[in-house]
Amino acid sequence: MTRYASITGTGSYLPEAIITNQDLERMVDTSDEWIVSRTGIRERHMVAPGEATSDLAARAAERALARSGVPRDQVDMLIMATATADRFFPSTACIVQDKIGLTCPAFDINAACTGFIYALHTATSMIESGRAETVLVIGAEALTRRVDFTDRSTCILFGDGAGAVVLQASGEPGVFSIVLGADGSGSDLLTVVAGGSAVPLTEDGLHAGLQYLRMAGNEIYKFAVRAIPKVTLEALEQSGHTVEDLAWLIPHQANKRITDTVEERLGMDESRVYNDISMTGNTSAASIPLALDELYSRGKLQPGDLIALVGFGAGLTWGAATLRWSMAVPNEEVS
């Protein structure tokens, strides 16, 4: 019998603190109208003092596990997608594993905003090969810890949050196809310069702001509107489907203008393209599982729906997955 990986639980968590566009107006030279017209973002969530990426991830993971009903001792692997790890090492996945009471192997993947798709690919491969029955996949970020709130080009974009899914082996189709890509020649277009082995963080580097995220916005936009339609079509072709078969396209929530352009190039109506960026901002590896959980929790996903998940980000990286939804509409929210 063919083995498939199927999503049996979703969960998400957003920090309580919210930064509105009006808050940013008091920090930098910007306006609510300017931010909304160029990004579609109205507010974003921010980790509290003492709160870390692992805390967000643990909350999302707890909810996904509760929804799936999987006992903790049956989780074979924890894969964590993040670009904002708690520490240089150990992996944030190991910290989360301890916080939620698992005993399985755990490791991180860093593909920035495409991280969740990369982690989904790894988890699916493990299940399809028979090396795992149940894998917990988390995307979580505390990006506001890497944002310079005097830089109006980046501080308006990013927020914090976490999303998680439980993947289990199934005899029925779940994940159909996953296509990944990378082009390291664009590594300087979206990066944190200092803090690694190439450029250790020094006092001079701190004063220069090298610990903060830097982005070539126009170049990232041009890359995204090329990469997203292309990889989405490739994933659909590999699965034997077309754009017309999709119930939902769930893209990385980076910028509403990017999403609008992708809709046009794929010939999709916005009613089939999920977008929650107005309330979350860009949460990098967390954005796709966050949007997926919100879509499911609102009762907008039906068993049998074909959906596509697509991401792009620093690396440069990109990826898309197609899958058949199997979870029944929720009767109540998971606390």
ROROGU-843557 format. One line per 2 residues: number of its first residue (from 0); their letters; for each residue x, y, z of C-alpha. Coordinates in pm, 1 decimal. Layout:
BEGIN
NUM	a	X:Y:Z | ... $
END
This chain:
BEGIN
0	mt	0.0:0.0:0.0 | 124.3:348.1:-85.5 $
2	ry	210.5:558.0:218.7 | 111.1:921.5:232.8 $
4	as	169.6:1197.4:485.9 | -151.9:1362.8:597.5 $
6	it	-214.0:1659.8:827.8 | -416.8:1549.9:1131.3 $
8	gt	-375.5:1853.0:1356.1 | -307.0:2226.5:1329.7 $
10	gs	-231.7:2491.8:1588.7 | -105.2:2847.6:1612.5 $
12	yl	-12.8:3116.4:1861.3 | 35.3:3493.0:1842.1 $
14	pe	190.6:3695.7:2125.5 | -47.5:3920.8:2316.5 $
16	ai	135.1:4248.9:2251.1 | 31.9:4425.8:1930.0 $
18	it	213.4:4700.6:1740.4 | -25.8:4902.7:1524.9 $
20	nq	60.4:5131.1:1237.6 | -31.2:5419.9:1464.7 $
22	dl	234.3:5299.8:1709.7 | 490.1:5301.9:1430.1 $
24	er	390.3:5655.1:1332.4 | 531.1:5762.9:1669.3 $
26	mv	859.5:5577.0:1609.7 | 955.6:5655.6:1250.3 $
28	dt	855.2:5883.1:962.9 | 563.9:5680.9:824.5 $
30	sd	183.4:5670.7:825.1 | -95.0:5416.4:845.9 $
32	ew	-207.6:5506.5:493.0 | 144.3:5460.8:352.1 $
34	iv	194.1:5122.1:522.3 | -147.1:4981.4:426.2 $
36	sr	-125.7:5096.1:65.1 | 218.0:4939.3:13.7 $
38	tg	197.0:4626.7:227.8 | -161.0:4561.4:339.7 $
40	ir	-41.5:4544.0:702.8 | -234.5:4717.7:981.7 $
42	er	-80.3:4555.1:1288.0 | 165.9:4287.2:1394.8 $
44	hm	229.9:4092.2:1716.8 | 543.3:4124.3:1930.0 $
46	va	702.8:3890.7:2184.3 | 698.5:4010.2:2543.9 $
48	pg	1015.1:4066.2:2749.8 | 1141.9:3723.5:2850.4 $
50	ea	937.7:3549.5:2579.3 | 1131.9:3355.3:2315.0 $
52	ts	1069.9:3177.9:1986.0 | 1051.9:2847.8:2173.5 $
54	dl	764.8:2978.3:2388.3 | 560.0:3067.4:2081.4 $
56	aa	642.8:2734.3:1919.9 | 546.9:2536.5:2228.7 $
58	ra	204.6:2702.5:2247.5 | 131.1:2632.1:1878.7 $
60	ae	258.3:2274.5:1909.1 | 42.8:2203.2:2215.4 $
62	ra	-265.7:2311.9:2023.2 | -179.1:2104.0:1716.5 $
64	la	-118.1:1794.4:1928.3 | -443.8:1846.1:2119.2 $
66	rs	-637.4:1879.7:1797.4 | -479.8:1568.5:1645.6 $
68	gv	-534.3:1357.8:1956.9 | -189.6:1198.6:1915.9 $
70	pr	-30.9:1082.1:2243.2 | 304.2:1247.9:2303.1 $
72	dq	489.7:918.0:2320.6 | 380.6:845.8:1963.2 $
74	vd	552.6:1150.8:1811.4 | 855.7:1017.4:1623.1 $
76	ml	1020.1:1346.0:1524.3 | 999.1:1721.4:1588.8 $
78	im	1114.2:1949.7:1306.8 | 1134.0:2321.3:1374.8 $
80	at	1156.3:2586.8:1102.3 | 1295.1:2916.8:1230.6 $
82	at	1542.6:3191.1:1145.9 | 1525.3:3337.8:1497.7 $
84	ad	1650.9:3055.9:1716.5 | 1656.4:3103.4:2092.3 $
86	rf	2033.5:3049.9:2092.5 | 2313.8:2978.0:1847.1 $
88	fp	2292.4:2623.3:1983.4 | 2129.3:2398.4:2092.4 $
90	st	1850.9:2383.7:1838.5 | 1527.7:2554.7:1935.0 $
92	ac	1353.3:2226.3:1850.7 | 1530.1:2060.7:2145.8 $
94	iv	1416.7:2340.2:2377.0 | 1057.8:2304.0:2252.9 $
96	qd	1077.8:1925.7:2288.1 | 1150.5:1967.1:2658.2 $
98	ki	885.3:2235.1:2710.4 | 603.7:2020.7:2569.8 $
100	gl	715.9:1689.2:2718.4 | 830.2:1493.4:2413.1 $
102	tc	1117.8:1245.8:2399.6 | 1164.2:1215.8:2021.2 $
104	pa	1457.8:1339.6:1810.9 | 1434.5:1712.0:1734.0 $
106	fd	1617.0:1951.5:1504.2 | 1591.8:2293.2:1334.7 $
108	in	1572.9:2391.3:969.0 | 1662.5:2743.8:859.0 $
110	aa	1530.5:2832.8:515.8 | 1393.3:3165.8:640.8 $
112	ct	1043.3:3237.4:509.1 | 1040.6:2912.0:309.5 $
114	gf	1135.8:2715.5:619.4 | 795.7:2559.1:679.6 $
116	iy	784.3:2415.5:325.4 | 1136.6:2274.6:366.9 $
118	al	1037.3:2119.9:701.6 | 717.1:1979.8:551.4 $
120	ht	923.3:1819.2:275.0 | 1155.6:1655.4:528.4 $
122	at	868.3:1528.9:743.1 | 675.7:1397.0:443.1 $
124	sm	982.7:1213.2:315.1 | 1031.0:1045.4:653.5 $
126	ie	671.1:927.1:662.0 | 657.2:813.1:299.5 $
128	sg	978.7:612.4:345.6 | 842.2:439.4:655.2 $
130	ra	1105.9:585.0:887.9 | 839.9:774.3:1087.2 $
132	et	468.1:745.1:1155.2 | 405.1:1081.5:1319.8 $
134	vl	602.6:1405.0:1281.8 | 537.6:1740.4:1449.3 $
136	vi	634.1:2033.9:1224.6 | 654.7:2387.7:1365.5 $
138	ga	725.7:2724.4:1205.8 | 800.1:2996.4:1462.7 $
140	ea	968.7:3335.3:1466.5 | 1047.2:3625.8:1699.6 $
142	lt	1149.4:3857.9:1418.8 | 1092.5:4179.0:1613.1 $
144	rr	1409.6:4088.1:1802.8 | 1596.1:4130.6:1471.3 $
146	vd	1421.1:4446.9:1352.4 | 1566.4:4797.8:1375.7 $
148	ft	1274.3:5014.8:1485.3 | 1447.2:5323.3:1345.3 $
150	dr	1446.6:5173.3:993.2 | 1106.4:5246.6:841.6 $
152	st	1170.4:5020.2:541.3 | 1177.7:4704.4:755.4 $
154	ci	1015.0:4775.7:1092.5 | 670.7:4810.1:930.7 $
156	lf	682.9:4459.7:784.7 | 769.5:4199.9:1045.0 $
158	gd	589.0:4036.3:1334.8 | 612.7:3737.1:1567.0 $
160	ga	413.3:3414.8:1588.3 | 408.5:3037.5:1548.5 $
162	ga	212.6:2771.8:1364.3 | 232.0:2392.2:1379.8 $
164	vv	96.0:2081.3:1211.5 | 93.8:1713.3:1300.8 $
166	lq	168.9:1485.1:1005.9 | 78.3:1116.2:1019.8 $
168	as	107.6:818.8:789.0 | -208.0:747.2:589.4 $
170	ge	-325.8:516.8:315.4 | -517.9:805.0:159.3 $
172	pg	-353.2:1090.0:-33.8 | -247.7:1382.6:182.5 $
174	vf	64.5:1561.2:60.8 | 84.6:1511.6:-315.9 $
176	si	394.4:1701.8:-419.9 | 658.7:1939.8:-286.2 $
178	vl	896.5:2143.4:-501.8 | 1192.4:2325.8:-344.6 $
180	ga	1449.3:2568.6:-481.0 | 1744.6:2780.9:-373.4 $
182	dg	1977.0:3037.8:-527.6 | 2259.5:3142.4:-299.3 $
184	sg	2372.7:3417.1:-536.0 | 2096.2:3628.5:-381.2 $
186	sd	2204.1:3567.0:-22.1 | 2280.3:3934.1:44.0 $
188	ll	1933.5:4055.3:-59.0 | 1774.0:3958.8:272.1 $
190	tv	2011.3:3893.6:559.8 | 2139.6:3964.9:908.4 $
192	va	2502.5:4055.1:846.4 | 2662.3:3997.4:1185.6 $
194	gg	2639.4:3729.6:1451.9 | 2767.6:3427.6:1261.0 $
196	sa	3113.4:3290.6:1189.0 | 3169.0:3513.0:882.4 $
198	vp	3110.9:3840.8:1068.5 | 3126.0:3797.8:1446.5 $
200	lt	2923.2:4055.7:1634.8 | 3147.6:4321.3:1789.8 $
202	ed	3086.3:4647.1:1973.5 | 3144.7:4838.1:1649.2 $
204	gl	2902.0:4607.0:1470.8 | 2636.0:4669.4:1732.2 $
206	ha	2673.7:5045.1:1692.0 | 2642.9:5000.5:1315.0 $
208	gl	2325.6:4795.9:1354.4 | 2469.2:4484.6:1189.0 $
210	qy	2263.3:4264.7:1422.7 | 1944.8:4376.0:1248.6 $
212	lr	1766.0:4243.4:943.4 | 1849.7:4412.9:613.6 $
214	ma	1648.9:4375.8:294.6 | 1666.6:4494.4:-65.4 $
216	gn	1290.3:4535.1:-93.3 | 1257.0:4596.7:-466.7 $
218	ei	1475.7:4299.8:-555.5 | 1285.9:4070.3:-318.4 $
220	yk	956.1:4183.3:-471.3 | 1076.5:4106.5:-825.1 $
222	fa	1206.2:3767.7:-713.0 | 882.6:3679.1:-531.2 $
224	vr	642.8:3758.0:-815.1 | 853.3:3540.6:-1046.7 $
226	ai	915.6:3253.5:-807.8 | 571.6:3203.6:-652.7 $
228	pk	368.1:3146.3:-970.2 | 642.2:2929.4:-1122.7 $
230	vt	688.4:2695.6:-826.3 | 312.2:2674.7:-765.6 $
232	le	255.0:2558.6:-1122.3 | 542.8:2309.8:-1094.6 $
234	al	397.4:2156.9:-778.7 | 51.0:2136.7:-934.5 $
236	eq	189.8:1972.0:-1246.6 | 377.6:1712.3:-1041.1 $
238	sg	57.8:1626.6:-854.9 | -149.6:1602.9:-1173.8 $
240	ht	-362.2:1907.4:-1096.6 | -418.1:2258.4:-1231.6 $
242	ve	-485.8:2600.2:-1080.7 | -855.6:2546.4:-1148.5 $
244	dl	-854.0:2244.3:-914.5 | -738.3:2449.0:-614.8 $
246	aw	-981.4:2529.5:-337.0 | -718.8:2749.7:-169.4 $
248	li	-374.4:2893.0:-233.6 | -200.8:2978.5:95.3 $
250	ph	107.2:3190.1:20.5 | 375.3:3315.3:256.7 $
252	qa	230.8:3632.3:406.1 | 496.8:3886.5:306.5 $
254	nk	321.6:4172.6:130.0 | -31.5:4218.3:-3.9 $
256	ri	104.9:4370.1:-326.3 | 302.0:4051.2:-390.1 $
258	td	-7.4:3838.3:-328.7 | -216.0:4055.6:-562.8 $
260	tv	40.6:4018.1:-841.0 | 58.2:3640.9:-789.3 $
262	ee	-321.6:3614.9:-810.0 | -313.3:3797.6:-1142.4 $
264	rl	-32.2:3587.2:-1288.7 | -197.3:3260.2:-1183.7 $
266	gm	-539.1:3375.8:-1298.4 | -690.5:3315.8:-954.4 $
268	de	-970.3:3509.3:-790.3 | -874.3:3659.3:-453.6 $
270	sr	-1156.9:3460.6:-291.3 | -938.2:3147.5:-329.2 $
272	vy	-613.1:3306.3:-207.4 | -590.9:3330.5:169.2 $
274	nd	-443.0:3646.1:316.4 | -420.2:3739.4:684.4 $
276	is	-121.0:3973.9:662.8 | -321.7:4275.5:779.5 $
278	mt	-329.1:4138.6:1135.0 | 4.4:3952.2:1151.2 $
280	gn	261.3:4117.3:927.6 | 538.4:3901.4:785.5 $
282	ts	609.3:3620.8:1034.3 | 859.4:3438.2:810.4 $
284	aa	857.1:3059.0:867.2 | 545.7:3091.4:1084.6 $
286	si	328.8:3264.1:825.8 | 208.2:2963.2:624.7 $
288	pl	114.2:2738.8:921.7 | -42.6:3042.0:1093.8 $
290	al	-259.8:3110.6:789.8 | -340.2:2740.5:749.3 $
292	de	-457.8:2711.5:1109.6 | -666.5:3027.7:1084.3 $
294	ly	-828.5:2908.0:764.3 | -911.6:2571.1:921.9 $
296	sr	-1027.5:2718.5:1254.1 | -1271.1:2945.8:1072.3 $
298	gk	-1431.5:2645.2:906.2 | -1317.8:2742.2:556.9 $
300	lq	-1136.0:2415.2:481.7 | -1347.3:2114.8:386.5 $
302	pg	-1241.2:1749.8:363.1 | -1137.5:1681.4:5.8 $
304	dl	-1022.1:2038.1:-67.0 | -704.9:2064.1:-275.1 $
306	ia	-475.6:2333.3:-135.7 | -135.3:2469.1:-228.2 $
308	lv	114.2:2614.7:18.3 | 387.1:2833.9:-128.1 $
310	gf	676.5:3025.6:24.9 | 979.7:3232.6:-67.9 $
312	ga	1248.6:3405.9:131.0 | 1608.9:3464.1:223.9 $
314	gl	1862.7:3231.2:74.4 | 1720.8:3293.9:-173.4 $
316	tw	1478.6:3003.7:-124.8 | 1138.1:2906.1:-254.0 $
318	ga	901.8:2611.6:-234.5 | 546.8:2489.9:-287.7 $
320	at	341.1:2193.9:-171.5 | 5.8:2055.9:-284.0 $
322	lr	-211.6:1845.0:-56.3 | -558.8:1704.2:-14.0 $
324	ws	-725.0:1823.9:306.5 | -872.5:1548.5:525.2 $
326	ma	-956.3:1707.2:862.3 | -1324.1:1756.6:943.2 $
328	vp	-1451.0:2109.3:1011.8 | -1375.4:2184.2:1380.1 $
330	ne	-1661.8:2175.8:1629.2 | -1484.6:2408.5:1871.7 $
332	ev	-1167.2:2603.6:1917.0 | -861.6:2448.0:2080.7 $
334	s	-754.7:2663.1:2376.5 $
END
